[in-house]
Structures are given as structure tokens and as C-alpha cells.
């Protein structure tokens, strides 16, 4: 009976099973027992007859499904060989080999491009005459030899003689062989129930019928293989890419692509290019930081805050209902720090970053186009098949509008609407949950600040060193940032699982649809999760507090939180430092320690049999699985960092430097864990970075707005400029020339203590001295003015200047961004020429070969006809 045509499990009796062979003792072997057939994939299962404490009926069903699946693999042309584990007798390793005919058949189905002839196009050497300088950074070509370039075309069996086939064993490289075999494994069925086919290795692994399925690493990462035919690519990648001593070298992208596939190759190419571009941003950011640091002593308004005759005599109004009056001079330390970040260099850097992000995205498109040409993904024609999870749920019959034929779908139009509605509601619920956590942090800030203000009362002599450096504002800001970071990490872990569950319930048709849907859900959540607190500090905190005597309360109970007299910019900087540093440290610990500890524990559990020689497939089985979404999380981590570097960089010029250091380590950490701690991933084709590109473009557009608003509304740059140019000189000022002297006094409004509402003996200000007036941060008329406590003329000048600044800055940067995008083509002329040249030569080569075959065939037929005619004409005469 043909096993591929079964209907129910009970009708299957005649299965083709793989032959069992003993391990031959060759630990580095990548071949079957005969040493001839290469292992392209490995399936691992636990022998049902040796399972402990399990149900026999369930075991029998699993065994039959597995046997049906393996029989269908054999029927489809694959060759299987089974070997029992050396360390655990319950485990069985099924090695899969794809013969030449199978590879050729599926290479044509998958439209895989393969070599036609060596390329004669010249490759331009980067940096021209500076090769002597960049040679140190390059990978040693004597160790990792450059790949030979070929003209390629989609494979066709009937044109096999046109392709560059010198050796059938090497024509399909190991990555291509594994990709073809995985394509087959994902589409072979193992059961048909109620006219619904169940198929695919992923389903079998998820249901526990197989414990793992993976392609093999070619050797041990720490030393070359004993097999002379092994290319030792894993060892070379570890030595020249993943090892810490290679941290300064460029990445061997061609070898990464050859070993892991284009999808992983394009990720590391993007990450490397992003890191290179960060170097320029980091240099400019450090220069702007040094400008502010070196000029901090020339900051006139900070000097006034620290001056005992100015800031020491300015009495500020209480910042809460139980807070005392306080002297402005106690904020001297924070004002000096703020001078470093709130300087003219910040404005220059914000404008620069608005242009930098455009340059990065445009030049990356060009680099991506070059990789598409070099890696043969310009015309990626592979038709993506439906996911097995999607196919398994196809129970409804509908008429296809294009083919007018019946086809199965997993749900009706009404059912799809219900699913979309439920998924959208779930996403909104979790976003509201994050917003609720942000509100909780705000309540924490308010309550803790009130408590600390009550407990940390100024000492009589004002010399307490703790109170000098640890103010209630600073203590509240640091603790709230730490708690916010912990909440972010916890919600992040929970929502990752929730987002996957929602996407699984949504049931996208293809893997690309699945990843794009999950990408948008995860990024939307992460955007709110990571950036909500920063948006609150930058644009909401201290903006709607009212003024003494007429304060704004939440729910009539909680007083709105105020900024430090120096502004919220320093607090935003603190928040960014804590989140960026904490996230980088946490992620690196998670990426390095977790797989290392798991593998260490696995080796410890098998320590009793550690002296035995284990085959390559068993060594790889004890490594950690990368997972289909492993690369997704790497992208997500970097895009979140990209948002921090661009959206709030006006408050922290050193953000690109932190990102640069983190990314240099991130590249090597990712390389190390992929080559040493994880199984080899299934190579996949990819033309670009997918949905992450439009997400970065959206962040780049938003970054211009956020940085302009940070400079306008969060920093004090605009009020200082307005004072310097308009209010320091007549008619509003008294100075003879433009100056910043008197800015602090001008920027703080006056309030009459007698106008406080609900004054009681419990309030500290009633016993903190006989103050008649106090100052607060706002631009309002003084008491006794016809419009007392209303906004003064200075306020309206500042508002007009802020709005004008935002409009001008946005329009200038957007105009330059548009011009840069227009001036820099997505594909360079040289790459376009190469693509056209290769396409022309490929078509010419195929046409000439085809014409040659047709010509010779035509000449042969003509000669045959002439011979037959001559014979027929001569035969009667001879007779």
C-alpha cells in the first residue's frame, strides 16, 4: 500500500522504515554509515517502547504517525538512516539525505538560482588607495578565502547542461541542501482525517512526536574537523568572527550568508552597517557633550542659582501640601549638570541626528541593494507556501474569485471578522494595561516625593552632605526609573507570550504574514512599554500644575507632579541612562548566560557517559534550539534601541555612544551564541529586513517632532534665548546690552504667601519663617497687578518662539530629508549596471546554449532526412 495515500491511521500497515545502523565511531562524520551520502537534516525522537510512565495507546498513535511520516519521506525520494543515541538508549536519530534527483526537482520548484558560469565582472575595491589602512580590519583572506562569483539563473532540469556542474556533490552547497530538505519536511503529510491533511515537521515537533529537527553544524567550533573533506566553516566563523580577539575586524558576511543563509546574513549586515553609522553619531554626540561640559562654568543662569546672594536669597514655594519653603540654591548641583546637556550643542546635535537618521536609512537601502545583487535575491521568485498550522485548520469550502474553483479556508468571512475584533481588543487591553502602569508610576512619584520632602527636611546649618547631593527630586526620579524598568521587563516577558498567542489565534496564512503581524503587535507594545515614561517626563510632567493658590489635582486628591526648577530635561536624561544601560545589561546577560547555563546543565546530566565518543548529530542535539522567531527578537531589541537613539537624543547626546559600545558587543555576542551555543538554524532566503524598514522610517519621521518639542518644551533654551534677545534690554529689560544676567529672577514668578488656600498650622511653611512672598517656576504677573497670577507678556513671547522654533526646525529638517532621499537613489548606478549586465549575459548565455542545441538537433534531423532521401533514390537503380 502507498503510505502517502492513507486515510486513517488504522488502515496503515505497510510502512517503509529507515534502516538502523550503529555509530561507526567517527565523531566528525557528516555522512551516512557508508561514508558516501551526506546528512542534510536530522530528526530526533524518543523510542516509544522505552518511554517510562506513559500510556500505551498514546504511544502507539505517535509511533504510527511517525512511521507514516517517515514512510512518506522515503516515498518522496528522501533517504533515511536511523542510529541510536550513544549517551541515551531511548533516543533515536533519523538522518535524512536528499539524492541528486530530489535536489534537482525541488530546486526547480523553489526557483533556486544556481551557477551558470564564472562571472567576469570586476568588483570595485572599497576605500581605493586606503587599502593599507583598512587591511588590518579585514578578514584574513588566507583563512577565509573569497567566494568565487558566478552568473546565476533559476535552475531548470531540462537545461541542466547549461549550469556549472563540475561535481554533483558540491553543486548544491550544504545550506541549499538543508533548505530544500526542510521545504520537503514541512510539506509531507502524516495523517488525513475528515478530508483534512495533517503534515509538516513543525507540527510533529510541537506535538512531541519528534523531539527536535535541525541541520548539522559542519564541525566543532573550537577545532577543525578530522575529516579532510569538511570545509570547517563553523570553526572559521568562530575564529574570525565570534572570538573576542576578532572584535575589531569586519564581519565575513559572505561566509555568514553561505553557512546560515541570507536571512541571518542580512541581519548581521544591517546590524554591522547600523553600528558603523553610529560611529559618526557618537563622535558628534561626544563633541556636543564636551562642548557643554567645558562651558558649564560659563553658564550665567547656573551661577545665579549657586550664588548665595541671588539663589540663596530666593525662597521657593512649597512643592507639596506638606513641604517646606526652600532656597533655590539647593538645586545648584543639578543646575550645573543641566548646563552640560541643556546647551547650544544640544540644538546642533538634534538637527544633526534628524539628518543622520535619513542618511543612515538611504545609504542602507543602497547597501541592501548591493547585497541583493551579490547574494542573488534581486528577483526572489520563490512562491511562499501556506503555513502548516494554517492548512491544518482549513475546513470551510469557498469559491476562489480568481480561479473560480473550490478551496478550503480555516474560517468564514464572519469568523475572520470576529477573530480580528478579538485580537484587536486584546492588543488594546494590553496597551491600556501599560498606560495604567505608567499612571501607577506617576502616583508613586507624587506620594514618594511628598514623603521624602517631609522626612528630608533641610538641616539648620545646611551642611548635611546627603541632603546636598540626594534631594527629594533626585531620589524620587532614580527610584521611579528603576521601578519603571523592572515593570517594563516583567510586562515584556508576559506580553511576548500573549502576542504570540494572539497571532496564533489570528492564524496568518504564510510565515511572512505571521512575522509581519507579530512584528507590528510586538513593536506597538514595546513602543508604549519603553517610551511611555519618557514621553510623560518630556511632554507632560510639570506642564499642567497650575500655580500656588490654584493648583491642579488628580481626582481632586493628588497634586500634579512638578519639575525641578531647572526643568525636566535632567530627569529625562536620567531615565534614558537607566533604561538604555539596564536594558543592554539585561539582554546581554540573558543572551549569554541562559544558553550557556542550559548547555552546561545538559553536559552535567550526561557526565557519566562523557568519556564516550559522540557523533556530530548528538553533539548538536544537546545545543539550544534557536527557534523560528529567534531572529525576530534580535531585530526587536535593536529597533527599540534605535528609537532611544533618535527619539530622545536631544536630552542625552551620549546615547549614540552607549548604543555603539553595546552594538559592538552585541554583534560578537550574537555571533558567539549562534556558533557555539545554538543548533544550526535552517537557512532561509530574505531579500531585505522586512517590516522593520518602514518601522524605522516611521521612527525617523517622529524623531524630528519629538526632538524639536524636547528643545522647545522640555529644555529652557527657548526662554533663555527670548530673554537674551528681547527681555534683557529695553523696553522690557534694564541692561544696556544683551546679557543672561537676571534671567533666573525674570523666569521665576512671585506669589503672596497670604494667598495660599486652606492654610493650617500643620503646614510646614507656617513655621519655616515669616515669609511674605515665595517664587515659583512660571511666567505670571505678580500679586497686586491688575491681572495678578495671569500669564504675562514674557509667557506669550516664549510660547510664540517655541511654536515658531518647532515649525521652522521641522520644515527645515523635513525639507533637507526629502532632498537627501531624492538625491540618493536606492540603488547605485554601479549596482544597476551590474544587475543589467548580469541579466543580459545570463539571457545571452541561455539563449546561445539553447540555440546551439536546437541548431545541432535541426542539422541532425536534416542530415538524417537527406540520407534517407538519397537511399530511396539510389535503391531502385541498384535493384
PEGIPE-V571216 format. One record per residue. N is the residue number from 1. OMEGA is omega in whole degrees, 0 to 359 (* if undefined). Layout:
# PEGIPE-V571216
n=N omega=OMEGA
n=N omega=OMEGA
This chain:
# PEGIPE-V571216
n=1 omega=177
n=2 omega=186
n=3 omega=182
n=4 omega=182
n=5 omega=183
n=6 omega=178
n=7 omega=179
n=8 omega=182
n=9 omega=184
n=10 omega=183
n=11 omega=183
n=12 omega=178
n=13 omega=187
n=14 omega=180
n=15 omega=171
n=16 omega=186
n=17 omega=177
n=18 omega=178
n=19 omega=178
n=20 omega=176
n=21 omega=177
n=22 omega=177
n=23 omega=185
n=24 omega=176
n=25 omega=179
n=26 omega=187
n=27 omega=184
n=28 omega=185
n=29 omega=176
n=30 omega=186
n=31 omega=173
n=32 omega=182
n=33 omega=181
n=34 omega=179
n=35 omega=183
n=36 omega=185
n=37 omega=184
n=38 omega=177
n=39 omega=181
n=40 omega=181
n=41 omega=180
n=42 omega=174
n=43 omega=183
n=44 omega=175
n=45 omega=178
n=46 omega=182
n=47 omega=184
n=48 omega=182
n=49 omega=182
n=50 omega=177
n=51 omega=180
n=52 omega=175
n=53 omega=179
n=54 omega=183
n=55 omega=182
n=56 omega=181
n=57 omega=179
n=58 omega=179
n=59 omega=182
n=60 omega=178
n=61 omega=179
n=62 omega=180
n=63 omega=181
n=64 omega=178
n=65 omega=179
n=66 omega=179
n=67 omega=178
n=68 omega=181
n=69 omega=181
n=70 omega=177
n=71 omega=178
n=72 omega=175
n=73 omega=179
n=74 omega=180
n=75 omega=181
n=76 omega=174
n=77 omega=178
n=78 omega=179
n=79 omega=184
n=80 omega=175
n=81 omega=184
n=82 omega=178
n=83 omega=179
n=84 omega=181
n=85 omega=177
n=86 omega=185
n=87 omega=183
n=88 omega=186
n=89 omega=181
n=90 omega=184
n=91 omega=176
n=92 omega=179
n=93 omega=178
n=94 omega=181
n=95 omega=186
n=96 omega=177
n=97 omega=178
n=98 omega=178
n=99 omega=183
n=100 omega=183
n=101 omega=179
n=102 omega=179
n=103 omega=181
n=104 omega=181
n=105 omega=184
n=106 omega=173
n=107 omega=177
n=108 omega=179
n=109 omega=184
n=110 omega=180
n=111 omega=180
n=112 omega=178
n=113 omega=182
n=114 omega=188
n=115 omega=173
n=116 omega=178
n=117 omega=178
n=118 omega=182
n=119 omega=177
n=120 omega=178
n=121 omega=180
n=122 omega=177
n=123 omega=181
n=124 omega=180
n=125 omega=181
n=126 omega=176
n=127 omega=171
n=128 omega=185
n=129 omega=182
n=130 omega=181
n=131 omega=180
n=132 omega=180
n=133 omega=184
n=134 omega=183
n=135 omega=180
n=136 omega=183
n=137 omega=184
n=138 omega=173
n=139 omega=181
n=140 omega=183
n=141 omega=175
n=142 omega=179
n=143 omega=175
n=144 omega=185
n=145 omega=179
n=146 omega=180
n=147 omega=176
n=148 omega=181
n=149 omega=181
n=150 omega=161
n=151 omega=185
n=152 omega=176
n=153 omega=176
n=154 omega=187
n=155 omega=174
n=156 omega=183
n=157 omega=182
n=158 omega=175
n=159 omega=185
n=160 omega=182
n=161 omega=178
n=162 omega=186
n=163 omega=186
n=164 omega=184
n=165 omega=175
n=166 omega=181
n=167 omega=181
n=168 omega=182
n=169 omega=183
n=170 omega=181
n=171 omega=172
n=172 omega=180
n=173 omega=185
n=174 omega=180
n=175 omega=179
n=176 omega=178
n=177 omega=180
n=178 omega=180
n=179 omega=179
n=180 omega=181
n=181 omega=179
n=182 omega=176
n=183 omega=179
n=184 omega=182
n=185 omega=183
n=186 omega=186
n=187 omega=177
n=188 omega=183
n=189 omega=177
n=190 omega=180
n=191 omega=172
n=192 omega=181
n=193 omega=181
n=194 omega=179
n=195 omega=176
n=196 omega=181
n=197 omega=173
n=198 omega=186
n=199 omega=173
n=200 omega=181
n=201 omega=180
n=202 omega=179
n=203 omega=181
n=204 omega=178
n=205 omega=181
n=206 omega=180
n=207 omega=176
n=208 omega=178
n=209 omega=169
n=210 omega=180
n=211 omega=181
n=212 omega=174
n=213 omega=187
n=214 omega=169
n=215 omega=185
n=216 omega=161
n=217 omega=186
n=218 omega=179
n=219 omega=174
n=220 omega=184
n=221 omega=187
n=222 omega=180
n=223 omega=181
n=224 omega=180
n=225 omega=175
n=226 omega=179
n=227 omega=184
n=228 omega=180
n=229 omega=182
n=230 omega=180
n=231 omega=177
n=232 omega=183
n=233 omega=178
n=234 omega=178
n=235 omega=180
n=236 omega=178
n=237 omega=178
n=238 omega=184
n=239 omega=188
n=240 omega=185
n=241 omega=188
n=242 omega=183
n=243 omega=182
n=244 omega=182
n=245 omega=179
n=246 omega=187
n=247 omega=182
n=248 omega=185
n=249 omega=174
n=250 omega=182
n=251 omega=175
n=252 omega=189
n=253 omega=181
n=254 omega=179
n=255 omega=176
n=256 omega=179
n=257 omega=181
n=258 omega=186
n=259 omega=186
n=260 omega=182
n=261 omega=185
n=262 omega=184
n=263 omega=177
n=264 omega=179
n=265 omega=181
n=266 omega=177
n=267 omega=181
n=268 omega=175
n=269 omega=179
n=270 omega=181
n=271 omega=178
n=272 omega=180
n=273 omega=176
n=274 omega=180
n=275 omega=177
n=276 omega=179
n=277 omega=177
n=278 omega=180
n=279 omega=178
n=280 omega=180
n=281 omega=180
n=282 omega=179
n=283 omega=179
n=284 omega=179
n=285 omega=178
n=286 omega=178
n=287 omega=178
n=288 omega=177
n=289 omega=179
n=290 omega=177
n=291 omega=178
n=292 omega=182
n=293 omega=183
n=294 omega=181
n=295 omega=183
n=296 omega=180
n=297 omega=178
n=298 omega=183
n=299 omega=187
n=300 omega=183
n=301 omega=176
n=302 omega=177
n=303 omega=179
n=304 omega=177
n=305 omega=184
n=306 omega=181
n=307 omega=181
n=308 omega=180
n=309 omega=178
n=310 omega=179
n=311 omega=180
n=312 omega=180
n=313 omega=178
n=314 omega=181
n=315 omega=182
n=316 omega=179
n=317 omega=178
n=318 omega=182
n=319 omega=174
n=320 omega=186
n=321 omega=181
n=322 omega=183
n=323 omega=179
n=324 omega=166
n=325 omega=181
n=326 omega=181
n=327 omega=180
n=328 omega=185
n=329 omega=179
n=330 omega=177
n=331 omega=182
n=332 omega=182
n=333 omega=182
n=334 omega=179
n=335 omega=178
n=336 omega=176
n=337 omega=182
n=338 omega=178
n=339 omega=181
n=340 omega=186
n=341 omega=182
n=342 omega=183
n=343 omega=178
n=344 omega=177
n=345 omega=178
n=346 omega=178
n=347 omega=179
n=348 omega=183
n=349 omega=178
n=350 omega=177
n=351 omega=179
n=352 omega=182
n=353 omega=175
n=354 omega=177
n=355 omega=181
n=356 omega=183
n=357 omega=176
n=358 omega=177
n=359 omega=180
n=360 omega=183
n=361 omega=181
n=362 omega=180
n=363 omega=175
n=364 omega=177
n=365 omega=178
n=366 omega=179
n=367 omega=179
n=368 omega=177
n=369 omega=177
n=370 omega=179
n=371 omega=177
n=372 omega=179
n=373 omega=184
n=374 omega=185
n=375 omega=174
n=376 omega=176
n=377 omega=181
n=378 omega=179
n=379 omega=182
n=380 omega=190
n=381 omega=183
n=382 omega=179
n=383 omega=184
n=384 omega=182
n=385 omega=176
n=386 omega=177
n=387 omega=178
n=388 omega=179
n=389 omega=178
n=390 omega=181
n=391 omega=183
n=392 omega=182
n=393 omega=182
n=394 omega=181
n=395 omega=182
n=396 omega=179
n=397 omega=176
n=398 omega=178
n=399 omega=177
n=400 omega=184
n=401 omega=183
n=402 omega=184
n=403 omega=183
n=404 omega=177
n=405 omega=178
n=406 omega=175
n=407 omega=183
n=408 omega=176
n=409 omega=184
n=410 omega=180
n=411 omega=180
n=412 omega=179
n=413 omega=178
n=414 omega=179
n=415 omega=179
n=416 omega=178
n=417 omega=179
n=418 omega=179
n=419 omega=180
n=420 omega=180
n=421 omega=180
n=422 omega=180
n=423 omega=179
n=424 omega=179
n=425 omega=180
n=426 omega=179
n=427 omega=179
n=428 omega=179
n=429 omega=182
n=430 omega=176
n=431 omega=176
n=432 omega=177
n=433 omega=177
n=434 omega=179
n=435 omega=177
n=436 omega=178
n=437 omega=177
n=438 omega=177
n=439 omega=176
n=440 omega=177
n=441 omega=179
n=442 omega=177
n=443 omega=177
n=444 omega=180
n=445 omega=183
n=446 omega=184
n=447 omega=181
n=448 omega=179
n=449 omega=177
n=450 omega=182
n=451 omega=181
n=452 omega=178
n=453 omega=179
n=454 omega=184
n=455 omega=184
n=456 omega=180
n=457 omega=181
n=458 omega=177
n=459 omega=186
n=460 omega=181
n=461 omega=177
n=462 omega=183
n=463 omega=179
n=464 omega=184
n=465 omega=180
n=466 omega=180
n=467 omega=180
n=468 omega=184
n=469 omega=183
n=470 omega=179
n=471 omega=176
n=472 omega=179
n=473 omega=183
n=474 omega=180
n=475 omega=178
n=476 omega=182
n=477 omega=183
n=478 omega=182
n=479 omega=179
n=480 omega=178
n=481 omega=179
n=482 omega=179
n=483 omega=178
n=484 omega=178
n=485 omega=180
n=486 omega=179
n=487 omega=178
n=488 omega=182
n=489 omega=181
n=490 omega=179
n=491 omega=179
n=492 omega=180
n=493 omega=182
n=494 omega=187
n=495 omega=176
n=496 omega=180
n=497 omega=180
n=498 omega=181
n=499 omega=178
n=500 omega=178
n=501 omega=180
n=502 omega=181
n=503 omega=176
n=504 omega=178
n=505 omega=178
n=506 omega=174
n=507 omega=175
n=508 omega=188
n=509 omega=184
n=510 omega=179
n=511 omega=177
n=512 omega=176
n=513 omega=180
n=514 omega=182
n=515 omega=179
n=516 omega=178
n=517 omega=179
n=518 omega=179
n=519 omega=182
n=520 omega=179
n=521 omega=183
n=522 omega=182
n=523 omega=178
n=524 omega=179
n=525 omega=182
n=526 omega=179
n=527 omega=179
n=528 omega=184
n=529 omega=185
n=530 omega=190
n=531 omega=185
n=532 omega=180
n=533 omega=178
n=534 omega=177
n=535 omega=180
n=536 omega=182
n=537 omega=186
n=538 omega=192
n=539 omega=183
n=540 omega=184
n=541 omega=177
n=542 omega=183
n=543 omega=185
n=544 omega=184
n=545 omega=185
n=546 omega=177
n=547 omega=181
n=548 omega=183
n=549 omega=179
n=550 omega=185
n=551 omega=178
n=552 omega=180
n=553 omega=173
n=554 omega=178
n=555 omega=178
n=556 omega=186
n=557 omega=186
n=558 omega=179
n=559 omega=181
n=560 omega=185
n=561 omega=180
n=562 omega=173
n=563 omega=170
n=564 omega=178
n=565 omega=176
n=566 omega=180
n=567 omega=182
n=568 omega=184
n=569 omega=181
n=570 omega=177
n=571 omega=175
n=572 omega=177
n=573 omega=178
n=574 omega=179
n=575 omega=180
n=576 omega=181
n=577 omega=183
n=578 omega=183
n=579 omega=182
n=580 omega=181
n=581 omega=181
n=582 omega=180
n=583 omega=180
n=584 omega=181
n=585 omega=181
n=586 omega=182
n=587 omega=180
n=588 omega=176
n=589 omega=181
n=590 omega=184
n=591 omega=183
n=592 omega=189
n=593 omega=186
n=594 omega=178
n=595 omega=180
n=596 omega=179
n=597 omega=179
n=598 omega=179
n=599 omega=178
n=600 omega=178
n=601 omega=178
n=602 omega=178
n=603 omega=179
n=604 omega=180
n=605 omega=180
n=606 omega=184
n=607 omega=182
n=608 omega=181
n=609 omega=187
n=610 omega=181
n=611 omega=180
n=612 omega=175
n=613 omega=182
n=614 omega=180
n=615 omega=182
n=616 omega=184
n=617 omega=179
n=618 omega=175
n=619 omega=180
n=620 omega=180
n=621 omega=182
n=622 omega=171
n=623 omega=183
n=624 omega=175
n=625 omega=180
n=626 omega=181
n=627 omega=181
n=628 omega=182
n=629 omega=181
n=630 omega=181
n=631 omega=179
n=632 omega=181
n=633 omega=176
n=634 omega=177
n=635 omega=183
n=636 omega=179
n=637 omega=182
n=638 omega=180
n=639 omega=176
n=640 omega=177
n=641 omega=178
n=642 omega=177
n=643 omega=178
n=644 omega=183
n=645 omega=186
n=646 omega=188
n=647 omega=187
n=648 omega=186
n=649 omega=179
n=650 omega=180
n=651 omega=184
n=652 omega=183
n=653 omega=181
n=654 omega=179
n=655 omega=177
n=656 omega=178
n=657 omega=176
n=658 omega=179
n=659 omega=179
n=660 omega=180
n=661 omega=179
n=662 omega=184
n=663 omega=175
n=664 omega=177
n=665 omega=183
n=666 omega=180
n=667 omega=184
n=668 omega=177
n=669 omega=177
n=670 omega=179
n=671 omega=181
n=672 omega=183
n=673 omega=179
n=674 omega=184
n=675 omega=187
n=676 omega=189
n=677 omega=185
n=678 omega=171
n=679 omega=178
n=680 omega=180
n=681 omega=176
n=682 omega=180
n=683 omega=179
n=684 omega=175
n=685 omega=174
n=686 omega=182
n=687 omega=181
n=688 omega=182
n=689 omega=171
n=690 omega=186
n=691 omega=181
n=692 omega=180
n=693 omega=177
n=694 omega=177
n=695 omega=178
n=696 omega=178
n=697 omega=176
n=698 omega=177
n=699 omega=181
n=700 omega=178
n=701 omega=180
n=702 omega=183
n=703 omega=179
n=704 omega=181
n=705 omega=184
n=706 omega=181
n=707 omega=176
n=708 omega=180
n=709 omega=176
n=710 omega=179
n=711 omega=184
n=712 omega=191
n=713 omega=183
n=714 omega=178
n=715 omega=179
n=716 omega=184
n=717 omega=182
n=718 omega=176
n=719 omega=179
n=720 omega=179
n=721 omega=178
n=722 omega=179
n=723 omega=184
n=724 omega=187
n=725 omega=186
n=726 omega=191
n=727 omega=175
n=728 omega=182
n=729 omega=178
n=730 omega=12
n=731 omega=183
n=732 omega=183
n=733 omega=183
n=734 omega=182
n=735 omega=182
n=736 omega=180
n=737 omega=181
n=738 omega=182
n=739 omega=175
n=740 omega=178
n=741 omega=180
n=742 omega=183
n=743 omega=183
n=744 omega=180
n=745 omega=182
n=746 omega=185
n=747 omega=180
n=748 omega=180
n=749 omega=183
n=750 omega=178
n=751 omega=179
n=752 omega=183
n=753 omega=181
n=754 omega=182
n=755 omega=177
n=756 omega=177
n=757 omega=175
n=758 omega=179
n=759 omega=180
n=760 omega=180
n=761 omega=180
n=762 omega=182
n=763 omega=184
n=764 omega=184
n=765 omega=182
n=766 omega=180
n=767 omega=181
n=768 omega=181
n=769 omega=181
n=770 omega=179
n=771 omega=177
n=772 omega=178
n=773 omega=173
n=774 omega=183
n=775 omega=176
n=776 omega=186
n=777 omega=176
n=778 omega=178
n=779 omega=183
n=780 omega=179
n=781 omega=181
n=782 omega=176
n=783 omega=183
n=784 omega=177
n=785 omega=179
n=786 omega=176
n=787 omega=185
n=788 omega=180
n=789 omega=171
n=790 omega=181
n=791 omega=182
n=792 omega=184
n=793 omega=179
n=794 omega=180
n=795 omega=184
n=796 omega=173
n=797 omega=181
n=798 omega=179
n=799 omega=179
n=800 omega=180
n=801 omega=179
n=802 omega=180
n=803 omega=179
n=804 omega=180
n=805 omega=181
n=806 omega=182
n=807 omega=182
n=808 omega=182
n=809 omega=180
n=810 omega=184
n=811 omega=179
n=812 omega=182
n=813 omega=179
n=814 omega=178
n=815 omega=179
n=816 omega=178
n=817 omega=179
n=818 omega=180
n=819 omega=179
n=820 omega=179
n=821 omega=180
n=822 omega=185
n=823 omega=182
n=824 omega=179
n=825 omega=181
n=826 omega=179
n=827 omega=181
n=828 omega=181
n=829 omega=180
n=830 omega=179
n=831 omega=177
n=832 omega=180
n=833 omega=180
n=834 omega=180
n=835 omega=180
n=836 omega=180
n=837 omega=180
n=838 omega=179
n=839 omega=179
n=840 omega=182
n=841 omega=179
n=842 omega=179
n=843 omega=179
n=844 omega=180
n=845 omega=180
n=846 omega=181
n=847 omega=180
n=848 omega=179
n=849 omega=179
n=850 omega=179
n=851 omega=179
n=852 omega=180
n=853 omega=179
n=854 omega=181
n=855 omega=180
n=856 omega=178
n=857 omega=180
n=858 omega=179
n=859 omega=179
n=860 omega=179
n=861 omega=181
n=862 omega=179
n=863 omega=180
n=864 omega=180
n=865 omega=180
n=866 omega=180
n=867 omega=179
n=868 omega=180
n=869 omega=179
n=870 omega=179
n=871 omega=181
n=872 omega=181
n=873 omega=183
n=874 omega=186
n=875 omega=179
n=876 omega=181
n=877 omega=179
n=878 omega=178
n=879 omega=*
